Amino acid sequence: MSTHPPAPQLWLNLSTLLRSCDAATYSRGLDLYRNQHVMELRIEPLGDRWLLTGQVQGSQRQPYALSIEVKRGPAGQVLEWDSDCTCPVGYQCKHGVALMIKAAYKGAQLIAGHEPEDATHQKMTLTQVSDQIRMLEERAREIALQEAQAQVQRWLKELERSNLARTATHAQHPGPTQRNEQFLYLLDILGANGPNPLLTLEVTLSYPKVAGGWSKPKPVRFFPERGQPVYDLASATDHDLLQLIRAMPSSASGYYYSYNLKSKVTLEGRYGVEALQKAASTGRLFVTETRGTLSKPVQWGAQRTITWSWQQIHPSEPDSDLWTLHARLTEGDGQLCLNNPPLYLDKTRGLCGLLDTNGLSMGQLAALLKAPRMQAQALQSLQRELSLQLGNLPLPPVVEQVPTVSGLAPRVCLRLKPATPQNAGLHSPIEAHVSFA
């Protein structure tokens, strides 16, 4: 004697499907199913999943083709589902939801391959279908209400943060407990000992200590924006500086905690110079020294000039005589940085600023700084080439200095003579020769 389940069961639990997508998509998919827009449905096993394929009529003339992989629980729960549709949305769309609802009602029948013997127990009555749809619509309204409440709560939270920031800004006598985080800016030289040193700027977070100074800087884990207390409490200069950082190239060693976060940048172009000037004007621009301690605040300094000189390298062997071209900044020590435009950082004096290259281009400056250690004999043998390429720069001491003549004006001499028979037919019958004496 055969037995049948006491109550009809759906092949897929639609409540779990509703929880796996947003309420709007589910509602539109349910409308497509109820309006009989699901044109075709096939179900076949695919490992530990089920493959649903079919067609759903959309807004276009031709129906959309779908392919869905479903992982189904023991009681028909939708554990995972991944749809692919030819509609413009393409993924987890309303057409996929419609096909899933169709599979919920027709899945057991399609898998069995034939109509059940006793349809009164296998098929749901019209009343039961209506009750199921009503329950799902109720659930959809509940989820929509929860989403609306969450949106209001997020807005209230943002409003609360802005109110706290405004209260802190207008506090007349802030106490030790009201020490808010502030932006600190750190300078570093990328590749300081290499041929292409670059000055970088990093934005960090810190707060003033009660005993003076600043706490250990922390990397930012978000890009500062309105509504965040640290941003709302910051000065207009900080806001401008953060916008400039967005426009500059990221440093290779920067921190990345979100998709568009740039906390460490290479100072390039007009924006780079402006950012460095603004950072220095805040009084919160530092260089990280040994053991993570901060230097004294770095200020914007006057423009400095590069001077060039040749230095002899003390040979390790008696017969070797090596020389190298050395660049030095006027008015104290400092590190030359090949940013564009070139910059300098004087850690000893706590200064940074622009460099005057005396007309040298960035390419010329980079090539000069890559000057190798050169043998004296090689320099002497290439004296003419050195004079031509170095221009106004000093020549090595081991090279004979080319004498210069001043106070004399050159005299132009023009000599005319008949052209040779070989050239007479090709050129003018008279040859002209110009010389200077």
N, C-alpha and C positions, 0 to 999 in steps of 0.2 A: 504494500500500500504506500503510495508516494505522499510525501509531505511537502508543504510549501511554506515560505516565510510568512509569518502572521501579518506583517506590514510591508508595504512597498519600500524598496531601497533604491536610491539613486546610485549610478555607477561612480559618480564623482560627488563629493560633498561640496555643495555650492557655498556654504558659509565659509569654508576654508579658501575657496576661490576668491570670494569677496574680500577677505583679509589680505590677499596677496596682490591686490591692485587697488587703484584709487577709486573712490565712489563714483566719480563722473564717468570714467571709462566703463565700469561695470554696468551703470545705468544705461548707457548707450548700447552696449553689447546685448543687454537684456531686451531692449526695444527691437534690435535687429532680429533676435530669435523669435520674439512674440509676433513680429510682422512677417515671419517665415522667409527671411532673407538668406537663411543657410541653405544653399542649393545642393550641397553634396558633402558627405562625411564618410571617411574610411578610417578604421582603427586596426592596427596590427602591433604585435609585440616587438620591442626593440631592447634586448638585454633586460635590465631591471627597470625599464621604462616602457611607455607606450607611445607609439607614433600616430598622431592624428593628422590626416591630410583632408583637404576639402576646398570648397569654394563658397564665398559669401558675397552676395550682391551688395555693392556699396553705391556711392553717388555716381560712379562712372557707368558707361554702357556695358562694359565687360565686367563680370564678377572678379573679385580678387582671389588669388590662389594662396592657400595657407599651408604651413607645415608646423606642427606643434609637438614638442617632446614633453611628456608628462610623467612625473614620478608620483605614483599613487600609493597611499597608505592602505593598511588592511581593511579599514572601514570606509574606504573611498576618499580619504583626505587628500587634498592637493598639496603635496609636500614641495614640489618644484614644478614650474612649467616655463617653457621657453618657446616663444612663437616667432615665426618669420612670415611676413605678409608682403604682398606686392603693392600694398597701398602706400601713400606718401609717408605715413608714420613708420611702418615697417616692422616695429617690434612692440610686443605686448600691447597691441591695439584693441579697439572695440570689436573688430572682426574676429580676432583671436578669442575674445571673451564669448562672443556669440557661438563660435564653434565648440568651445569648452562646455557651454550650457547645453548645447545639442548633444554632446557626448555624454553629459550627465544623465540625460533622459533616455538616450538610445544606445548607450555603450554596451550594457549587458546583453541587449538584444542582438547587436551587431556581432559581438564576440561569439555568442552562441551559434550564430549562423542560421537560425530558423526562428519562427514564431514560437513562443512558449505554448505548452499543451493547455494550460488553464490561464487564459488571459486575464481572468478576473483578479488573480493574485499578483501577476507580473506587471500589469499595466496600471498606472495611476489613473484614478478617475478624474474627471474634469474639475470636480470640487477640490480634490487633493492637490492638483496642479495649481489651481487658483490660490489655495492656502499657502503652498510653497512659495509662489511668486510674491504674495502679500508679505510673507515673513522676510523674504530677501529684500524687498523694497523698504520694509521697516528698518532692517539692518543697515541698508545703504543710507537712510536718513540719519541714523545714529552716528555712523562714521562721518558723514558730512558735517554733523553738528560738532563732533569732536575735533575735526580739522579746523572749523571756524573758531572754536574756543582756543585751540592751540595758537592760531594766528593772533588773536586778541592778547593772549598771555605773553607772546613774544614781543608785541608792541608795548605792553605795560612794563615788561622787564627793561626794554630799551629806554622807556620814559623814566623809569626809576634810576637807571644809571646816569642819565643826563641830569636829573634833579640832584643826585648826590654830587656830581661834578660841579654844578652851579653853586651848591652850598659850600663846597670846599673852596671854590674860587673867591667867594665873597666873605670868607671867614676873616675877621679882623686880626685875631691873634692866634694863629695856629699853634697848637701844642705839639709835644713830641709824638703823640699818636696820630697826628695829621700829616706826617711826612709822606707825601705822595711820590709815586714813581715818576721819574723824568727821563727824557731821552738824553743819552750820552753818546758822543761821537768819537770814534777811535780811528787814528791814522796808522797805517802799516805800509811797508814797502814790500811789494811782491817781487821776488827775485832780486833782493838787495845786493847779493854778491855776484850776480850774473851780468850778462851784457845788456840786458833790457829791463832795468829796474822800473817799476810802476808804483805810483802812490795810490793807495786805496783808502776809501772812507767807509766805515761800518757804523750803523746805528744800533745801539744797545739800550737796555733799560737798567736804571739804578735809582737809588734814593739817597738823600743826604743823611749822613750819620749824625747822631746827637753830639758826638765829640769833634765833629768836623770831618771834612772829606766825604768820599762817596763809598757806597757799598760796592762789592764786586760786581762788575757789569754782567748782565745776563743777555743772551741773544734773544731777539724778538721772535715770537712764534706765530705772529699774525702780521698782516700789513695794517698799520694804524689807520683808523678812519673814525668819522664822527660817531658818537654814541659810546665810544670807549673812554673811560675816565682819563687814561694817560694822554689820549689825544685831545680831549676837551680841555684839559688843564694846561696843555702846552701853549707856547706863545705863537704869535703869527709867524715869526721867523722859523720856528720848528715846522709849522704847516707848509710854508714855502719850500723849506729844505726837503721835506719828505716828497713833495711833488717833483722836485728836481731829481731826486734819487730814482724815481720811476723812469725818468727819461734817459738814464745813463746805462752803459753796459754793465752786466753783472760781473763780479770778480769770480774767478774759477773756484776760489776757496770759500765762497760765501755760504751762509746757512740757508737751507730751504725747508720750510715747514708747511708751505701751502703752495698752490699752483702758481700764483703770480707774485710770490714774496721775493723781494730783493733787499737784503739787509746789508750787503757788502758790495760796493761798486767801485769800478775804476774811474778815476776823475778824468774825463775827456771833454774837450770842446768848451764852448762858452758856458754851458750849464755846469760843467765840472768846476770851472774857476769860480762861478757864482756860488755853487754849493759849498766850496771850501771857505770862501769869504764869510758866508752866513754861519757856517758851523763855528768858525773862529769867533764870530761876534757874540755867540751865545755864552761864551765862557765855559762851555762844557765840551771842548775839543781836547783830547788827550792822546798820548802815545802809551801803549802798554809796555811796561818795562819788565824786568825779570820778576819771576814769581807772581805775575799777574797784577803787580802794583801799577798805579797810574802816575804818569809824569805830571809836572805842573801844567796848567792850561796852555795850550798852544795858541799863539796870536798870529794875526796876519801881518807879515813883514814887508819891507820895501823890496823892490825888484833887485835881484843880484845878477852880476855878470860872471861869465865863465872865463877863466884865464887858462892858457895852455902852456905847458912846459915839458921838456924832455928830462927824464930821470934815468940815471944809470943804475942798473941792477947789479948789486955786488955779486961778482961771479963766484960760482962754486969751484970752477976750474981756473987756474991762472991764465990760460990762453984765451978764455972766452971774454968777450966785451959786449954786453947786452944793453939795449936801450929801449925805453917804452915812452909813449906819449901819455901825459897825465893831465887830467882836467881838474881844476880846483875853483871853488867859488870865492868871490871877493867877500870881504867883511866876515870872516869867521869860517868855521867848519860847517859842513852840511852835506847831505846826500842829494846828488843830482838824480832826478827822476825823468824818464823819457815818456812822460804823458804828452798829450798834444792839446794845448801848448806845454812846453817843458816846465816842471815845477821843482821846488827844492824843499827839503825838510831839515831844519837845524834843531836837533833834539836838545843840544846843550843850552841854547838860548831860548828854546821854546818858540820858534818862529817857522812859518811856512810862507811860500809866495811864488811869484813868477820868476822865470829866468830870462835874461837877455842873452841871446845866442850870437849877437854881433852879425846878424844876417845869415847865419847858417840855417839850412833847411833841416827838417827832422831826419831826412835820409842821410845828409852829411854828418849830422851830430851823432847818429847811431853808428855810422861807419867809423868815425874818429874814435868813439869810445871802445870799439872792438879792435883797436890797434894791438897787434901781437908784440911779443918780445922780439927785437930785431938785432941781428948781428951788425956790428959797426962796419965791417967790410961790405956787407950787402947794402947798407945805407950809402956808403961812399960810391959804390958802383952805380947806384940809381939816383945820383944827385939831380940830374936834369928832371927826371920824372917827379921827384919829391918837390922840387921848386914849382913845377907846374900845378900839381894837385893840392899842395898845402896852401897855395895862395898867400894870404897875409899872416898865416900861422908861422910860428918860428920853426926854423930848420934844426935838425939835430946838431949838437956841438961838434960831432965828429965829421960833419960835412962842411966843406969849404964854403964860406958864405959868399954869395954872389954880390960883387960890388955894385952899388947903385950910384948913378950919375945924376946930379941935380944942377939946375941953373943954366942948362943948355937947351936951346930950341932946335929941333931937327930942321935941316934944309933939304928941300925936295929938288932932285936933279932929274930932268927929262932928256933922254938921248934919242935922237931920230936918225935912222939910217935906211938906205934902200933895202928892200926885201931881197932875199936870195932867190935865184931862178926857180928853185923847187917850190917855194911858198908864194911866188908872185901870182900864179894863176888861181890859187886858192884863197888868198887873203889880200889885204891892201898892199899896194906896191911899196909902202913905207912901213917899217917896223919901229915901234916905240918901246922904250925901256925906262921905267921909273925906279929910282933908288933914293935912299936917304943918307945924308952925310952930316 
